[in-house]
Structures are given as structure tokens and as C-alpha cells.
């Protein structure tokens, strides 16, 4: 795919409108992610990973797979409940005003232009800023320029969240998050051109994207809580050590 083709097909997208529309989708959580067929495939893969041979009578294999699906769902439900509680926790410091969903959409478009479109990183950032209408903050509208920095900052925040998620849950959700963001953006690009769309596929991709970004927000919140707890613990330790210092004797 050539770079000029991407520039002509991408057009422009109202990022705020996309975020408002995605905000209407339900957060299904990881426990209910995937179709029944996908859950069966994932369960079989997990069993094979643990060197459990799926041999014997078909009914016994189906029962084992069904048990694995239920066991995995119960574990993921506990994880989803933990994420819900985590997002309700108050944390010290100033929260990030840019949610994971917004940053991930910007990151996905820039990465797509850079890898698939084979653009240089600066050109990909400039094209992404143009696509989403990201401009520098100036007093007059006429003097506003495309903001490459806004794209770069969104990339940095997204990569930081990805690193935190990798430490917490491994690499399972990273490729899914990027692909779903690309699919959702492709839906809006196609919609502006009047192309035939698959609403069921878009619904599945959008709900998965919203749920993954909810997890990214939770990971960032957990990191802030851990940093705050470590800072308070260090301050308390310093205070206790200061109180234990022997008094100076004056001769």
C-alpha cells in the first residue's frame, strides 16, 4: 500500500464523535469476551498448553472443555470485579486527562501509517494529526498548526500503559488492543465513504476495544496507587529514622 493511497482514503475523523459513540457501547469485561466458538478454541489451546491430551470419547472431551471454559470464566470474573473496584479507588496526584481509548486510537493510526503505509515516523505523526484535527494550542484559529507533539505524547502514554499491562497480565491483550483499534478506525473511514459495513463485526470489535481500554485505565490507576503507597512508606521510614537519632550532648 503506497503512502499517497493512505492519505486519500483516510480523510479525516472527528475524534470526539468517535469517543462519544464508543462510550455508548457496554463494557463486557474479559469474562464474557469472545463468541462461544472462540471460547471453545481458547479452552482447547489452554489445555494443550498444559500438555493435556484431548483424546478419548467425544462427550468426555466436550465435558472437559466445558469445565475449562467455566473455570476460566470464574477467574476472569474475579479479575473484572477487581478492575471495577480499582477504577473506583481514589488516588493521590493529578490523574491523566487523556483516557486510554483516545490515546490508543491515535497510537493505532500512527503505527498503521508507519508500518503498513511505510511512512517515516514524522510523516506518520503529521498525517495522523491531520486526520484527527490535532492542532497546536494558539489564540487564533487561523494560526493553528498541526500538532505532531500531541500524537507523540499519545504514543508515549499508550506505550507506558502497554508496559504496565505486560507486567500485570503478559502479552495476551496487547495485539488484540491494537488490532481492534485499527478495525474500529477502518469502520469510520469506510462509513465516510459510503462503503457496505458489517454492524455485527463492528459491535464485537468496539465492545472488545472499550473493554481492553478499561483494563489499560485500571492498570494505570494501579500503578499510581502503588507509587503513592511506596512514597508514603518511604516518608514514614525516613520520619521514624529521624526520630530515632540520638540527641546531641552539649558539654
C-alpha positions as CSV (number, residue, x, y, z in Angstrom):
1,X,0.0,0.0,0.0
2,X,1.5,3.3,-1.0
3,X,1.6,6.4,1.1
4,X,-0.5,8.6,-1.2
5,X,-3.3,6.0,-1.2
6,X,-3.5,6.1,2.5
7,X,-3.7,9.9,2.5
8,X,-6.5,9.9,0.1
9,X,-8.5,7.1,1.7
10,X,-8.1,8.1,5.3
11,X,-9.7,11.5,5.0
12,X,-10.5,13.0,8.4
13,X,-12.3,11.7,11.5
14,X,-13.9,13.6,14.3
15,X,-12.1,12.0,17.3
16,X,-14.6,13.4,19.9
17,X,-17.5,12.0,17.9
18,X,-15.8,8.6,17.8
19,X,-15.2,8.6,21.5
20,X,-18.8,9.6,22.2
21,X,-20.1,6.8,20.1
22,X,-17.7,4.2,21.6
23,X,-18.8,5.5,25.0
24,X,-22.3,4.1,24.3
25,X,-21.0,0.6,24.0
26,X,-21.3,-1.7,27.0
27,X,-18.2,-2.8,28.9
28,X,-18.4,-6.6,28.8
29,X,-15.2,-7.3,30.7
30,X,-12.8,-10.2,29.9
31,X,-15.1,-12.9,31.5
32,X,-17.6,-12.5,28.7
33,X,-15.3,-11.8,25.8
34,X,-15.5,-13.8,22.6
35,X,-18.1,-15.9,21.0
36,X,-18.9,-19.4,22.2
37,X,-16.8,-20.8,19.3
38,X,-13.9,-18.6,20.3
39,X,-14.2,-19.7,24.0
40,X,-14.1,-23.3,22.9
41,X,-11.0,-22.7,20.8
42,X,-9.3,-20.8,23.6
43,X,-10.1,-23.5,26.1
44,X,-8.7,-26.2,23.8
45,X,-5.5,-24.2,23.4
46,X,-5.1,-23.7,27.1
47,X,-5.5,-27.4,27.7
48,X,-2.9,-28.3,25.0
49,X,-0.5,-25.7,26.6
50,X,-0.7,-27.6,29.8
51,X,0.0,-30.9,27.9
52,X,-3.5,-32.3,28.5
53,X,-4.2,-34.6,25.6
54,X,-7.8,-34.3,24.2
55,X,-8.3,-38.0,23.4
56,X,-11.0,-40.5,24.1
57,X,-14.7,-40.3,24.0
58,X,-16.1,-37.1,22.4
59,X,-18.6,-36.5,25.3
60,X,-15.7,-36.7,27.8
61,X,-13.6,-34.2,25.8
62,X,-16.6,-31.8,25.5
63,X,-17.2,-32.0,29.2
64,X,-13.5,-31.3,29.9
65,X,-13.6,-28.3,27.5
66,X,-16.8,-27.0,29.1
67,X,-15.3,-27.3,32.6
68,X,-12.2,-25.4,31.4
69,X,-14.4,-22.6,30.0
70,X,-16.4,-22.3,33.2
71,X,-13.2,-22.3,35.3
72,X,-11.6,-19.7,33.2
73,X,-14.7,-17.5,33.2
74,X,-14.9,-17.6,37.0
75,X,-11.2,-16.5,37.3
76,X,-11.8,-13.7,34.7
77,X,-14.9,-12.6,36.6
78,X,-12.9,-12.1,39.7
79,X,-10.4,-10.1,37.7
80,X,-13.2,-8.0,36.2
81,X,-14.6,-7.3,39.7
82,X,-11.1,-6.3,40.8
83,X,-10.8,-3.9,37.9
84,X,-14.2,-2.4,38.8
85,X,-13.1,-1.8,42.4
86,X,-9.7,-0.5,41.2
87,X,-11.3,2.2,39.0
88,X,-13.4,3.4,42.0
89,X,-10.3,3.8,44.2
90,X,-9.2,7.4,45.0
91,X,-5.5,8.1,44.2
92,X,-3.2,10.9,45.1
93,X,-1.8,13.2,42.5
94,X,-3.2,14.6,39.3
95,X,-4.9,12.0,37.1
96,X,-4.2,11.7,33.4
97,X,-6.8,13.8,31.5
98,X,-6.4,11.7,28.3
99,X,-8.1,8.3,28.6
100,X,-6.6,5.2,27.3
101,X,-9.2,4.9,24.5
102,X,-8.3,8.3,23.0
103,X,-4.6,7.7,23.1
104,X,-4.9,4.2,21.7
105,X,-6.9,5.3,18.7
106,X,-4.2,7.9,17.9
107,X,-1.4,5.4,18.5
108,X,-3.0,2.8,16.3
109,X,-3.4,5.2,13.4
110,X,0.1,6.4,13.6
111,X,1.5,2.9,13.9
112,X,-0.6,1.8,10.9
113,X,0.7,4.6,8.7
114,X,4.2,4.0,9.8
115,X,4.2,0.2,9.3
116,X,1.7,-0.6,6.6
117,X,1.9,2.8,4.9
118,X,5.7,2.8,5.2
119,X,5.9,6.4,6.2
120,X,8.7,8.0,8.2
121,X,7.7,8.4,11.8
122,X,7.5,12.2,11.5
123,X,5.3,12.0,8.4
124,X,3.1,9.4,10.0
125,X,2.6,11.6,13.0
126,X,1.8,14.6,10.8
127,X,-0.7,12.6,8.8
128,X,-2.3,11.3,12.0
129,X,-2.6,14.8,13.4
130,X,-4.2,15.9,10.2
131,X,-6.6,13.0,10.2
132,X,-7.9,13.7,13.8
133,X,-7.6,17.5,13.5
134,X,-5.0,17.8,16.3
135,X,-3.6,21.3,16.3
136,X,-1.3,23.4,18.4
137,X,-3.0,25.5,21.1
138,X,-2.8,29.1,19.9
139,X,-5.1,32.1,20.5
140,X,-6.2,32.4,16.9
141,X,-7.7,29.6,14.8
142,X,-6.1,30.8,11.6
143,X,-2.6,30.4,13.1
144,X,-3.0,26.9,14.5
145,X,-0.7,24.3,13.1
146,X,-0.8,20.5,13.0
147,X,0.4,19.2,16.4
148,X,2.9,16.4,15.9
149,X,3.6,16.6,19.7
150,X,0.1,15.6,20.6
151,X,0.5,12.4,18.6
152,X,3.9,11.7,20.1
153,X,2.6,12.2,23.6
154,X,-0.4,9.9,23.0
155,X,2.1,7.3,21.7
156,X,4.3,7.6,24.8
157,X,1.3,7.3,27.2
158,X,0.0,4.2,25.3
159,X,3.4,2.5,25.3
160,X,3.7,3.2,29.1
161,X,0.2,1.6,29.6
162,X,1.2,-1.4,27.4
163,X,4.4,-1.9,29.5
164,X,2.3,-1.8,32.7
165,X,-0.2,-4.3,31.2
166,X,2.6,-6.6,30.1
167,X,3.9,-6.7,33.7
168,X,0.4,-7.4,35.1
169,X,-1.1,-9.8,32.6
170,X,1.5,-10.6,30.0
171,X,1.2,-10.0,26.2
172,X,-2.3,-11.6,25.8
173,X,-4.2,-8.3,25.3
174,X,-1.7,-6.2,23.5
175,X,-2.1,-7.4,20.0
176,X,-5.9,-7.6,20.4
177,X,-6.0,-4.0,21.6
178,X,-4.0,-2.7,18.6
179,X,-6.0,-4.7,16.0
180,X,-9.4,-3.7,17.4
181,X,-8.4,-0.1,17.3
182,X,-7.4,-0.4,13.6
183,X,-10.7,-2.2,12.8
184,X,-12.8,0.4,14.6
185,X,-11.0,3.3,12.8
186,X,-11.3,1.4,9.5
187,X,-15.1,1.2,10.1
188,X,-15.4,5.0,10.5
189,X,-13.2,5.6,7.4
190,X,-15.3,3.3,5.4
191,X,-18.5,4.8,6.8
192,X,-17.5,8.3,5.5
193,X,-17.0,6.8,2.0
194,X,-20.4,5.0,2.0
195,X,-18.9,1.5,1.9
196,X,-21.0,-1.5,2.9
197,X,-20.5,-2.3,6.6
198,X,-20.9,-5.3,8.9
199,X,-22.6,-3.9,12.0
200,X,-22.2,-7.1,14.0
201,X,-18.5,-7.2,13.4
202,X,-18.1,-3.6,14.3
203,X,-20.1,-4.1,17.5
204,X,-17.8,-7.0,18.5
205,X,-14.7,-5.1,17.8
206,X,-15.9,-1.9,19.5
207,X,-17.0,-3.7,22.7
208,X,-13.7,-5.5,22.9
209,X,-11.8,-2.3,22.3
210,X,-13.7,-0.5,25.0
211,X,-13.2,-3.3,27.5
212,X,-9.4,-3.5,26.8
213,X,-9.0,0.2,27.2
214,X,-10.9,-0.1,30.5
215,X,-8.2,-2.5,31.6
216,X,-5.5,-0.1,30.5
217,X,-7.1,2.7,32.6
218,X,-7.2,0.3,35.5
219,X,-3.5,-0.7,35.1
220,X,-2.5,3.0,35.1
221,X,-4.6,3.6,38.2
222,X,-3.0,0.6,40.0
223,X,0.5,2.0,39.1
224,X,-0.4,5.3,40.6
225,X,-1.7,3.7,43.8
226,X,1.5,1.6,44.1
227,X,3.7,4.7,43.6
228,X,1.7,6.6,46.2
229,X,1.9,3.8,48.7
230,X,5.7,3.4,48.1
231,X,6.2,7.1,48.5
232,X,4.3,7.3,51.8
233,X,6.1,4.2,53.1
234,X,9.5,5.8,52.3
235,X,8.4,9.1,54.0
236,X,7.2,7.1,57.1
237,X,10.5,5.2,57.2
238,X,12.5,8.5,57.0
239,X,10.4,10.0,59.7
240,X,11.0,7.1,62.0
241,X,14.7,7.1,61.4
242,X,14.8,10.8,62.1
243,X,13.0,10.3,65.4
244,X,15.5,7.6,66.5
245,X,18.5,9.9,66.1
246,X,20.3,10.4,69.5
247,X,20.2,13.9,70.9
248,X,23.3,15.9,70.7
249,X,25.1,16.4,74.0
250,X,26.4,19.9,74.8
251,X,29.5,19.9,77.1
